[in-house]
Amino acid sequence: MSLSKRNEMLHVIETLTTRYLRGKVRAVKLSMIALLTGGHILLEDIPGLGKTTLALALSGVLGMSFGRLQCTSDLLPSDITGLSIFNREEGKFTFLKGPIFNNLLLVDEINRAMPKTQSAMLEAMEERRVTVEGVTYPLPAPFLVIATQNPVEQVGTYPLPESQMDRFLIRAGIGYPPDEIEKAIIQGGSIRDKIQTLTPLVQIDDILEARSVVKEKVYLSDKIVEYIFSIVSATRNNPFILTGISTRGGINMADAAKAHAFLEGRDFVIPEDVKSIAVPVGAHRLILSPENEALDKEDLFNAVLKNIEIPIV
């Protein structure tokens, strides 16, 4: 395993969490796991806890081009993908790329967009391409969507459809920082100006190489595969759950566990890697039966996880 690439990624995490995103270690690490697996992350929490700042800082230190969408009820699919405009001088249509044609796309308050607009992102998130008027355009690599979402009980929000929730590798919250860190943040004020001019710590090629190491060099044993399958299967046979984790969810869990092992300095996955990422990767994919919709998905998933025998490897 390439220790240099691991050390570069750890340096990014350390820089972000000690200088710019104090108290947000878990959110930063999960974002890096999403990046290293080619997945996307949904940050769900109340406004004002640093979700947008995290995305801006991450793009800065990683040297990734940055695009942003502020979702509103009148946002159109073409506002995301771009559109063709007739060029009178050249006598032909010219495609103007939308903000999705960036390495990192921040989709702010995604659940304020109408379902039709939300669905416009599905092909891009899954296939890494956009089709406009019959023409397909590839998206840059790496491509990472960081979407933020306000709690659904707030006015003017639309729940994301299950098909789109399943496109997110990880769902996580930001949470309040520890008291002393929050006091220091309040005293220091906003850091938005600082993160606008961050110097990249790695190059795009470094990220792609680290991805390759995670995919090809981190070993997933038969016992770990069986452990992941046991978790997935248990969600499908739970009386409180209408629809459990899909095969795609199982693959995502394996990929995230490999990325976690990579960041821990191992070239093989152990059960603790799976347990560390299982809830943020799996809980949001559960569809509860109508009479149990009030239950907390993460609590339910944790209960399922506790009943799965941990293999000895």
N, C-alpha and C positions, 0 to 999 in steps of 0.2 A: 504494500500500500504506500502511496506517495505521502510521506509525512510532511513534506514541504507544503503541499496543497492543503492538508488538514490544518497545519499551523497558520497558513494564510487566512483560512476561514475563521479559525479561533481568534486570530488577531482582529478581524472585523467585528466579531461578537464582543470581544473585550473592549475595543475602542468605543463601540456604540453604547454599551451598558455602563461604562465608567465615566464617559465624557458627556454624552448627549441624551441618553435614554436611561437614566438612573432609575432603578426600581422596576425595570421592565425586562429582566433577564429572560423570563419564560417566553414572552411574546417575541423577543428578538431571536431566540434559539429556534422557536417553531417556524418563524419566517425563513430562517436559513435552511431548515429542513425542507420546507416547501420549495425553496429555490434549488436545492441540491437534488431533488427528485423530479423536478419539472412540473410540480403541482402549483396550486393556488391556495391562498389563505383568506378566510373570512374572519374579520375582527368584529365581534359583536359586543358592544358596551354602550354606556351612556355617553353623550358628547362631552368633550373637554378633558379626556384622559390621555391624549397623545397618540391616537391612532394615525392621524394624518402626519404628525411629526415623525413617527416611526418610519412610514413609507418614504418620506423625503430624505431622512438621514440614511436609510438603507440604500437608496439609489445613489446617493452622493458618495458613500465610501466604497461602493461596488463599481463605480464608474459606468452605471447603466443609464441609458436615456430614459427620461421620465415624462409620463403623460398623466393628465388628471381629468376625471369626469366628476362634475358635481351633479348628482342625480336629482331631478325634479320630475313632477308629474307630466310635464310637457316635453321631456327629453325624447328625441326621435332616434330610431336605429341608425340613421345616417349620421347623427351627431357622434356616434361611437366609431363606425366603420369608415366614414368618409363618403364622398359622392362624386359623380362625374359632372363637370361643368363644360359647356360648349365654349371652346376657344375660337373667337371670331378671326383672329389673326392667322391661326394655323388651319382653320376650317375643320376642326375635329374636336371630339370630347377629350378632356383631360381629367384624370382621376386625382382628386385631392384627398390625400390620406387623412384619416381621422386620428384621434389620440391613441387609439388602440395599437398603432404602429410604433410602439416604443418597447424597450426592454422591460420596463416596469410601469404598469398602469395602475394608478390609484383610482378606484371607483368609490367615491365618497357617498355614503348614505344610499347604498344600492337599493334598499327596500323602499325608497321614495320614488323610484322609477316605475312606470306602468309595466305589467307583465310582458307585454309585447316587446318593449324595449329591453327588458331583462333577458328575454330569450334570444335577442340578437347577438348576445355574447357567447352563446353555447358553442357554436362552431369554432370560434376563435380560441376559447379556453381548452377545448378538447383536441381540435385538429391543428392548432397553431397556424390557421389561415383564415382569410376572409374572402367571401364571394360577393361581389357587387355587380349587378347587371350581367350575370353570366360569366364574369371574369374572376379567376381566383388569384389572390395575392398572398404570398407567404408572409408570416410575421417574423420579426427578428428573433434570433436566439442569443441568449436565453430570453424567455418571455414569462413574466410573473405578474399575475393579477393579485393585488391586495385590495380587497373590498371591505368597506366598513358598513356596519348596519346598526341602526338604533333599535332598541327593544320594540317588538311589534305592537305593544300596547299604546305606543305614542301615536298621536293623531297624524294622518296623512301618510301612513306606511302600508306597503303591500307585501304579504308574506312571499318569500321566494318559493317557486315551485320545487317539488322534490327533485326533478331532473336537473335543476341548476344547483341545488344544494349538494348533489352527488358529484358535481364538477369540482367542488372545493376539496382539496386534499385535507385541509385542516380548518376547523372552526375553533376560535379561542377568544377569550376576553383580555382586556388590558388590566383592569383592576386598579385600585388605588395603590400608590406606592407606600412603603413604610412611612410612619409619621415623620421621622427625622429627615428622610429624603424629601418628603413632600414639603416640609418647611423650607428646606434649602432651595427647592424648585421655585416656591413662591417668592422667596427673597431674591433669587437670581433673575426672575422674570422669564419671558418668552425667549426661546433660542432659535426661532424661525430664521432670523437674519444670519446666524452663525452657520446653520446647516445649508444655506443656499450656496455657500462657497467651499464646501468640504472637498478636500483633496482625495481622490480615489486611492484606496489601499491595495486594490487588485485590479487586474484587467479582465475584460470579457473572456479572453482565452483561458485565464486561470479558472474562472467559474465553470466553463465548459469542460475543462480537464478534470476538475474536482467532481463534476457530475459523472463523468466517465468512470472515475475511480469508484464512486459509490455504486454505480450500476454493475460494473464488471469485476471489481476486486473484493467486494465485501461478501463474504460467504453466508448463505442462508441454508442451514442444515435441514434435514428431513424432520427432525424433532421440532424445530422452530416452525416449519411449515404446518406441521400437525397442530401445534399450539395455536397458531393464527386461525387455522380452519376450525378448531374447537370453539374459539371465540365467535367467529362468524356464524357457525352453525347454531350456537346457543341462542343468538339473537333471533334466529328464525323459528325457534321452538319455545319462545317465552309467551305465556298467556297475556301479558300486558302489551306485547308488540304485535302490530298487524303485519308489518313488513320489516324484516331484518336487513342486515348488511348484505349488499350485493357482491358478486364476484369482483367487480371493479373496486369495491371497498376493501376486500381482502388483499388485492394487489397493492392498493395504496398503503395499507397497513404494513405490508412487507417492505415496500420501498422506503417508507418513513422510518421503520426500524433499522434498515441498513444505513440510512443517513445519520441516525442517532448514534449507531455504533461507530461510524466514521468520525464523528465529532468527539467521541469518547476515546479515540485512538486505537480502535480495534478493527481488524479486517474480518470479523465474524460477528454474527448477531447472537445475543444471549436473551433469555426471557425478560430481563430487566429493560432491555431496549424496547421490546414490544409493549410492556406494561407502561413505560414512560410516554408512549405516543398513542396508546390505544384509545383513550377517551377523546382527545382532540381530533383524532382521525375517524373514529367510529360513531360517536354519540349523535352527531347531527344527521346521520344517515337513517336513523331509526324513524319509522312511521308508527305511532302508537295507535292502538284501537280507540275508537271514538269515546268510549267510557273512561279511558285512561289518559286523555290528552292533557289533563292538568298536571300530570306527573313530570318531574324534571328528568330530561333525557340523560343528563350526565350522571345523576344519582342512580337511575335505573341501569345504565350501562356499567357503572362501578359495581353494582350488586351482581350483575351477570358475570363480570370479570372475576369477582371473588370466589365464585363457584367453579371456576375452571382450574383443573390441576396444572400446576407449573412443572414443566419437564425439567429433568436433571440433564445438563449438557456438559 
